[in-house]
Amino acid sequence: MDNYTSHNLPQKAQINLHETNEVEYWSEKLNVTPDEIQQVVQQVGYNVTDVEGAIKASSNLGYLDQYYF
């Protein structure tokens, strides 16, 4: 996330797994590892809203790692 400033934060509706800085940004924002971001994207797709929803729903249930991984 260090390479992002307030002027160049990801503004897209999708997470680009080919951009390391973007994966790191979203992993920090969503409090998961970059590997978890990649695995959730594989399950629900690249849409940020879908990824956020899946992570929040799974973490609320207390089994993020068991549900997706």
N, CA, C and O atoms as a GROMACS GRO file, in nm:
protein
  276
    1MET      N    1   0.082  -0.118   0.000
    1MET     CA    2   0.000   0.000   0.000
    1MET      C    3   0.086   0.125   0.000
    1MET      O    4   0.036   0.233  -0.029
    2ASP      N    5   0.209   0.113   0.031
    2ASP     CA    6   0.297   0.229   0.038
    2ASP      C    7   0.304   0.306  -0.093
    2ASP      O    8   0.329   0.427  -0.091
    3ASN      N    9   0.283   0.241  -0.205
    3ASN     CA   10   0.293   0.308  -0.333
    3ASN      C   11   0.168   0.383  -0.372
    3ASN      O   12   0.166   0.450  -0.475
    4TYR      N   13   0.062   0.373  -0.294
    4TYR     CA   14  -0.062   0.444  -0.323
    4TYR      C   15  -0.069   0.571  -0.241
    4TYR      O   16  -0.041   0.571  -0.121
    5THR      N   17  -0.108   0.678  -0.305
    5THR     CA   18  -0.136   0.803  -0.235
    5THR      C   19  -0.284   0.829  -0.250
    5THR      O   20  -0.354   0.752  -0.316
    6SER      N   21  -0.333   0.936  -0.190
    6SER     CA   22  -0.475   0.967  -0.201
    6SER      C   23  -0.513   0.997  -0.346
    6SER      O   24  -0.631   0.996  -0.380
    7HIS      N   25  -0.414   1.025  -0.430
    7HIS     CA   26  -0.443   1.060  -0.568
    7HIS      C   27  -0.439   0.940  -0.663
    7HIS      O   28  -0.487   0.949  -0.776
    8ASN      N   29  -0.383   0.831  -0.620
    8ASN     CA   30  -0.377   0.717  -0.712
    8ASN      C   31  -0.426   0.586  -0.650
    8ASN      O   32  -0.377   0.479  -0.685
    9LEU      N   33  -0.521   0.594  -0.558
    9LEU     CA   34  -0.582   0.474  -0.504
    9LEU      C   35  -0.663   0.406  -0.613
    9LEU      O   36  -0.712   0.473  -0.704
   10PRO      N   37  -0.679   0.276  -0.606
   10PRO     CA   38  -0.760   0.207  -0.706
   10PRO      C   39  -0.902   0.264  -0.708
   10PRO      O   40  -0.969   0.268  -0.605
   11GLN      N   41  -0.946   0.306  -0.823
   11GLN     CA   42  -1.080   0.362  -0.838
   11GLN      C   43  -1.170   0.270  -0.920
   11GLN      O   44  -1.283   0.306  -0.951
   12LYS      N   45  -1.120   0.154  -0.953
   12LYS     CA   46  -1.195   0.062  -1.038
   12LYS      C   47  -1.292  -0.021  -0.956
   12LYS      O   48  -1.279  -0.035  -0.834
   13ALA      N   49  -1.389  -0.074  -1.026
   13ALA     CA   50  -1.486  -0.162  -0.962
   13ALA      C   51  -1.437  -0.306  -0.959
   13ALA      O   52  -1.505  -0.394  -0.907
   14GLN      N   53  -1.318  -0.329  -1.013
   14GLN     CA   54  -1.264  -0.464  -1.015
   14GLN      C   55  -1.122  -0.465  -0.959
   14GLN      O   56  -1.049  -0.366  -0.968
   15ILE      N   57  -1.085  -0.578  -0.901
   15ILE     CA   58  -0.951  -0.596  -0.848
   15ILE      C   59  -0.865  -0.661  -0.956
   15ILE      O   60  -0.900  -0.767  -1.009
   16ASN      N   61  -0.755  -0.598  -0.988
   16ASN     CA   62  -0.662  -0.651  -1.089
   16ASN      C   63  -0.555  -0.733  -1.017
   16ASN      O   64  -0.467  -0.677  -0.953
   17LEU      N   65  -0.563  -0.864  -1.029
   17LEU     CA   66  -0.469  -0.952  -0.960
   17LEU      C   67  -0.329  -0.945  -1.018
   17LEU      O   68  -0.234  -0.994  -0.957
   18HIS      N   69  -0.313  -0.884  -1.135
   18HIS     CA   70  -0.182  -0.871  -1.198
   18HIS      C   71  -0.105  -0.749  -1.148
   18HIS      O   72   0.012  -0.731  -1.181
   19GLU      N   73  -0.171  -0.666  -1.068
   19GLU     CA   74  -0.107  -0.547  -1.010
   19GLU      C   75  -0.081  -0.574  -0.861
   19GLU      O   76  -0.173  -0.569  -0.780
   20THR      N   77   0.043  -0.602  -0.828
   20THR     CA   78   0.079  -0.636  -0.689
   20THR      C   79   0.037  -0.527  -0.592
   20THR      O   80  -0.015  -0.557  -0.485
   21ASN      N   81   0.059  -0.403  -0.629
   21ASN     CA   82   0.022  -0.293  -0.539
   21ASN      C   83  -0.128  -0.288  -0.514
   21ASN      O   84  -0.173  -0.254  -0.404
   22GLU      N   85  -0.204  -0.321  -0.614
   22GLU     CA   86  -0.349  -0.320  -0.599
   22GLU      C   87  -0.395  -0.433  -0.508
   22GLU      O   88  -0.481  -0.413  -0.423
   23VAL      N   89  -0.338  -0.551  -0.524
   23VAL     CA   90  -0.372  -0.665  -0.438
   23VAL      C   91  -0.333  -0.632  -0.293
   23VAL      O   92  -0.408  -0.661  -0.200
   24GLU      N   93  -0.216  -0.572  -0.275
   24GLU     CA   94  -0.172  -0.533  -0.140
   24GLU      C   95  -0.266  -0.428  -0.080
   24GLU      O   96  -0.299  -0.435   0.038
   25TYR      N   97  -0.308  -0.330  -0.161
   25TYR     CA   98  -0.402  -0.228  -0.113
   25TYR      C   99  -0.531  -0.292  -0.063
   25TYR      O  100  -0.575  -0.264   0.049
   26TRP      N  101  -0.591  -0.378  -0.145
   26TRP     CA  102  -0.718  -0.438  -0.107
   26TRP      C  103  -0.702  -0.535   0.009
   26TRP      O  104  -0.792  -0.548   0.092
   27SER      N  105  -0.589  -0.604   0.017
   27SER     CA  106  -0.569  -0.696   0.130
   27SER      C  107  -0.560  -0.617   0.261
   27SER      O  108  -0.614  -0.660   0.363
   28GLU      N  109  -0.492  -0.503   0.259
   28GLU     CA  110  -0.485  -0.420   0.379
   28GLU      C  111  -0.621  -0.360   0.412
   28GLU      O  112  -0.662  -0.360   0.528
   29LYS      N  113  -0.690  -0.311   0.312
   29LYS     CA  114  -0.820  -0.249   0.333
   29LYS      C  115  -0.921  -0.349   0.390
   29LYS      O  116  -1.003  -0.314   0.475
   30LEU      N  117  -0.914  -0.472   0.343
   30LEU     CA  118  -1.010  -0.574   0.385
   30LEU      C  119  -0.958  -0.664   0.496
   30LEU      O  120  -1.026  -0.757   0.540
   31ASN      N  121  -0.836  -0.636   0.542
   31ASN     CA  122  -0.777  -0.708   0.655
   31ASN      C  123  -0.764  -0.858   0.630
   31ASN      O  124  -0.796  -0.940   0.716
   32VAL      N  125  -0.715  -0.892   0.511
   32VAL     CA  126  -0.686  -1.030   0.475
   32VAL      C  127  -0.551  -1.032   0.405
   32VAL      O  128  -0.496  -0.926   0.373
   33THR      N  129  -0.499  -1.148   0.380
   33THR     CA  130  -0.370  -1.159   0.312
   33THR      C  131  -0.389  -1.144   0.161
   33THR      O  132  -0.500  -1.164   0.111
   34PRO      N  133  -0.283  -1.111   0.089
   34PRO     CA  134  -0.292  -1.109  -0.058
   34PRO      C  135  -0.335  -1.244  -0.115
   34PRO      O  136  -0.410  -1.248  -0.212
   35ASP      N  137  -0.289  -1.352  -0.057
   35ASP     CA  138  -0.331  -1.485  -0.104
   35ASP      C  139  -0.481  -1.505  -0.085
   35ASP      O  140  -0.548  -1.564  -0.170
   36GLU      N  141  -0.535  -1.455   0.026
   36GLU     CA  142  -0.679  -1.467   0.048
   36GLU      C  143  -0.757  -1.384  -0.053
   36GLU      O  144  -0.862  -1.426  -0.100
   37ILE      N  145  -0.706  -1.264  -0.086
   37ILE     CA  146  -0.770  -1.183  -0.189
   37ILE      C  147  -0.777  -1.263  -0.319
   37ILE      O  148  -0.882  -1.271  -0.382
   38GLN      N  149  -0.666  -1.322  -0.358
   38GLN     CA  150  -0.662  -1.398  -0.483
   38GLN      C  151  -0.759  -1.515  -0.480
   38GLN      O  152  -0.826  -1.544  -0.579
   39GLN      N  153  -0.765  -1.584  -0.368
   39GLN     CA  154  -0.853  -1.700  -0.359
   39GLN      C  155  -1.000  -1.660  -0.359
   39GLN      O  156  -1.083  -1.729  -0.418
   40VAL      N  157  -1.034  -1.550  -0.293
   40VAL     CA  158  -1.172  -1.504  -0.293
   40VAL      C  159  -1.211  -1.457  -0.434
   40VAL      O  160  -1.322  -1.483  -0.479
   41VAL      N  161  -1.121  -1.388  -0.502
   41VAL     CA  162  -1.148  -1.345  -0.639
   41VAL      C  163  -1.174  -1.467  -0.727
   41VAL      O  164  -1.262  -1.462  -0.813
   42GLN      N  165  -1.102  -1.574  -0.707
   42GLN     CA  166  -1.126  -1.696  -0.784
   42GLN      C  167  -1.265  -1.753  -0.757
   42GLN      O  168  -1.325  -1.814  -0.845
   43GLN      N  169  -1.316  -1.732  -0.636
   43GLN     CA  170  -1.447  -1.785  -0.598
   43GLN      C  171  -1.562  -1.697  -0.646
   43GLN      O  172  -1.663  -1.748  -0.696
   44VAL      N  173  -1.548  -1.564  -0.632
   44VAL     CA  174  -1.662  -1.475  -0.658
   44VAL      C  175  -1.641  -1.380  -0.775
   44VAL      O  176  -1.735  -1.311  -0.815
   45GLY      N  177  -1.520  -1.375  -0.830
   45GLY     CA  178  -1.493  -1.285  -0.941
   45GLY      C  179  -1.418  -1.161  -0.898
   45GLY      O  180  -1.382  -1.146  -0.781
   46TYR      N  181  -1.394  -1.072  -0.994
   46TYR     CA  182  -1.307  -0.957  -0.973
   46TYR      C  183  -1.377  -0.834  -0.916
   46TYR      O  184  -1.311  -0.737  -0.878
   47ASN      N  185  -1.508  -0.835  -0.908
   47ASN     CA  186  -1.584  -0.720  -0.861
   47ASN      C  187  -1.553  -0.690  -0.715
   47ASN      O  188  -1.565  -0.778  -0.629
   48VAL      N  189  -1.513  -0.566  -0.689
   48VAL     CA  190  -1.474  -0.526  -0.552
   48VAL      C  191  -1.589  -0.546  -0.454
   48VAL      O  192  -1.567  -0.596  -0.343
   49THR      N  193  -1.708  -0.509  -0.493
   49THR     CA  194  -1.824  -0.523  -0.404
   49THR      C  195  -1.849  -0.670  -0.369
   49THR      O  196  -1.878  -0.702  -0.254
   50ASP      N  197  -1.837  -0.758  -0.467
   50ASP     CA  198  -1.856  -0.901  -0.442
   50ASP      C  199  -1.747  -0.956  -0.350
   50ASP      O  200  -1.775  -1.035  -0.260
   51VAL      N  201  -1.623  -0.914  -0.373
   51VAL     CA  202  -1.512  -0.960  -0.290
   51VAL      C  203  -1.530  -0.911  -0.147
   51VAL      O  204  -1.516  -0.988  -0.052
   52GLU      N  205  -1.561  -0.782  -0.131
   52GLU     CA  206  -1.584  -0.727   0.004
   52GLU      C  207  -1.698  -0.800   0.074
   52GLU      O  208  -1.686  -0.836   0.191
   53GLY      N  209  -1.806  -0.822   0.003
   53GLY     CA  210  -1.921  -0.891   0.062
   53GLY      C  211  -1.889  -1.033   0.105
   53GLY      O  212  -1.929  -1.077   0.212
   54ALA      N  213  -1.816  -1.104   0.021
   54ALA     CA  214  -1.780  -1.242   0.054
   54ALA      C  215  -1.688  -1.248   0.176
   54ALA      O  216  -1.705  -1.333   0.263
   55ILE      N  217  -1.592  -1.157   0.180
   55ILE     CA  218  -1.499  -1.155   0.294
   55ILE      C  219  -1.573  -1.117   0.422
   55ILE      O  220  -1.553  -1.180   0.526
   56LYS      N  221  -1.656  -1.015   0.415
   56LYS     CA  222  -1.730  -0.973   0.534
   56LYS      C  223  -1.826  -1.081   0.581
   56LYS      O  224  -1.835  -1.108   0.701
   57ALA      N  225  -1.898  -1.142   0.488
   57ALA     CA  226  -1.992  -1.248   0.526
   57ALA      C  227  -1.920  -1.366   0.589
   57ALA      O  228  -1.965  -1.420   0.690
   58SER      N  229  -1.809  -1.404   0.531
   58SER     CA  230  -1.734  -1.519   0.584
   58SER      C  231  -1.670  -1.488   0.717
   58SER      O  232  -1.671  -1.572   0.807
   59SER      N  233  -1.615  -1.368   0.731
   59SER     CA  234  -1.551  -1.334   0.858
   59SER      C  235  -1.655  -1.316   0.968
   59SER      O  236  -1.627  -1.344   1.084
   60ASN      N  237  -1.775  -1.270   0.933
   60ASN     CA  238  -1.883  -1.260   1.032
   60ASN      C  239  -1.925  -1.396   1.082
   60ASN      O  240  -1.972  -1.411   1.196
   61LEU      N  241  -1.910  -1.496   0.997
   61LEU     CA  242  -1.943  -1.632   1.036
   61LEU      C  243  -1.828  -1.700   1.109
   61LEU      O  244  -1.844  -1.806   1.169
   62GLY      N  245  -1.710  -1.638   1.104
   62GLY     CA  246  -1.596  -1.688   1.178
   62GLY      C  247  -1.519  -1.799   1.110
   62GLY      O  248  -1.441  -1.868   1.174
   63TYR      N  249  -1.538  -1.816   0.979
   63TYR     CA  250  -1.465  -1.924   0.915
   63TYR      C  251  -1.421  -1.886   0.774
   63TYR      O  252  -1.442  -1.964   0.680
   64LEU      N  253  -1.362  -1.770   0.757
   64LEU     CA  254  -1.314  -1.727   0.626
   64LEU      C  255  -1.222  -1.830   0.564
   64LEU      O  256  -1.239  -1.867   0.448
   65ASP      N  257  -1.123  -1.876   0.640
   65ASP     CA  258  -1.026  -1.969   0.582
   65ASP      C  259  -1.089  -2.103   0.549
   65ASP      O  260  -1.047  -2.167   0.452
   66GLN      N  261  -1.187  -2.148   0.624
   66GLN     CA  262  -1.250  -2.276   0.596
   66GLN      C  263  -1.346  -2.266   0.478
   66GLN      O  264  -1.361  -2.361   0.402
   67TYR      N  265  -1.413  -2.151   0.463
   67TYR     CA  266  -1.514  -2.137   0.360
   67TYR      C  267  -1.454  -2.127   0.221
   67TYR      O  268  -1.502  -2.189   0.126
   68TYR      N  269  -1.348  -2.048   0.209
   68TYR     CA  270  -1.292  -2.023   0.077
   68TYR      C  271  -1.167  -2.105   0.046
   68TYR      O  272  -1.134  -2.124  -0.071
   69PHE      N  273  -1.099  -2.153   0.146
   69PHE     CA  274  -0.967  -2.208   0.117
   69PHE      C  275  -0.961  -2.354   0.147
   69PHE      O  276  -0.857  -2.416   0.128
   0.00000   0.00000   0.00000
